[in-house]
Amino acid sequence: MNIQIGIDDTDHIAFFCGQCKSVMKVTKTETHKVCVNTTTGKHDKCTWIHCQCPTHGNVGWRKFYWTVENGGYCRHKTYGEVA
């Protein structure tokens, strides 16, 4: 699912349905230790944020890796407004 991320110039973040642009409801978060570098075997935390669209009922998630080594994750940045 194409969940969009919206931010403002303070400390707010929201998740938007890629289909209808509605703000999604965060239904659950969970954090686990995962391998962040297969070469070194280094592990660190990753948080999954589970979301649901109030309009369509679509369910999806976004992940946040707490350690990003050598740009291995998050190569694409969000620019501009979602709506």
C-alpha positions as CSV (number, residue, x, y, z in Angstrom):
1,M,0.0,0.0,0.0
2,N,1.3,3.4,-0.9
3,I,1.2,5.2,2.5
4,Q,2.3,8.8,2.2
5,I,4.0,10.7,5.0
6,G,3.1,14.2,5.9
7,I,5.2,16.5,8.1
8,D,5.0,20.1,9.2
9,D,7.6,22.6,10.5
10,T,7.1,21.5,14.2
11,D,7.2,18.0,15.5
12,H,4.1,16.6,13.8
13,I,3.9,13.6,11.4
14,A,0.9,12.0,9.8
15,F,0.3,9.1,7.5
16,F,-2.0,9.5,4.4
17,C,-3.8,7.0,2.3
18,G,-2.2,6.9,-1.2
19,Q,-5.6,6.2,-2.7
20,C,-7.8,9.0,-1.2
21,K,-5.3,11.2,0.8
22,S,-7.3,10.6,4.1
23,V,-5.3,10.8,7.3
24,M,-4.8,7.2,8.4
25,K,-5.4,5.9,11.9
26,V,-2.4,4.4,13.6
27,T,-3.7,1.0,14.9
28,K,-0.5,-0.5,16.4
29,T,3.2,0.0,16.7
30,E,5.8,-2.6,17.4
31,T,9.6,-2.5,17.7
32,H,12.0,-5.4,17.0
33,K,15.7,-5.9,16.7
34,V,16.6,-6.5,13.1
35,C,19.8,-6.9,11.0
36,V,20.7,-3.4,9.6
37,N,23.9,-4.5,7.9
38,T,24.2,-7.9,6.3
39,T,28.0,-7.5,5.7
40,T,28.9,-6.7,9.4
41,G,25.9,-8.5,10.9
42,K,25.0,-5.4,12.9
43,H,21.6,-5.4,14.5
44,D,19.5,-2.4,15.7
45,K,15.9,-1.6,16.3
46,C,13.2,-1.2,13.7
47,T,9.7,0.1,14.5
48,W,6.6,-0.9,12.4
49,I,3.7,1.6,12.4
50,H,0.5,-0.1,11.4
51,C,-2.1,2.2,9.8
52,Q,-5.7,1.9,8.5
53,C,-7.6,4.2,6.1
54,P,-10.8,5.4,7.6
55,T,-12.4,5.7,4.2
56,H,-11.4,2.4,2.5
57,G,-10.4,0.3,5.5
58,N,-7.1,-0.4,3.7
59,V,-4.4,-1.5,6.1
60,G,-0.6,-1.0,5.7
61,W,2.5,0.0,7.5
62,R,5.6,2.1,7.5
63,K,8.9,1.1,9.1
64,F,11.5,3.2,10.8
65,Y,15.0,1.9,11.1
66,W,16.8,3.5,14.1
67,T,20.2,3.0,12.5
68,V,20.8,3.7,8.8
69,E,24.3,2.6,7.6
70,N,25.7,3.8,4.3
71,G,22.3,4.8,3.0
72,G,21.2,1.2,2.9
73,Y,17.7,2.2,3.9
74,C,15.6,5.3,3.2
75,R,17.2,6.3,-0.1
76,H,14.0,8.2,-1.2
77,K,13.0,11.4,0.5
78,T,9.5,12.9,0.7
79,Y,9.3,16.4,-0.8
80,G,6.4,18.8,-1.1
81,E,2.8,18.5,0.2
82,V,0.8,15.3,0.1
83,A,-2.7,16.7,-0.4
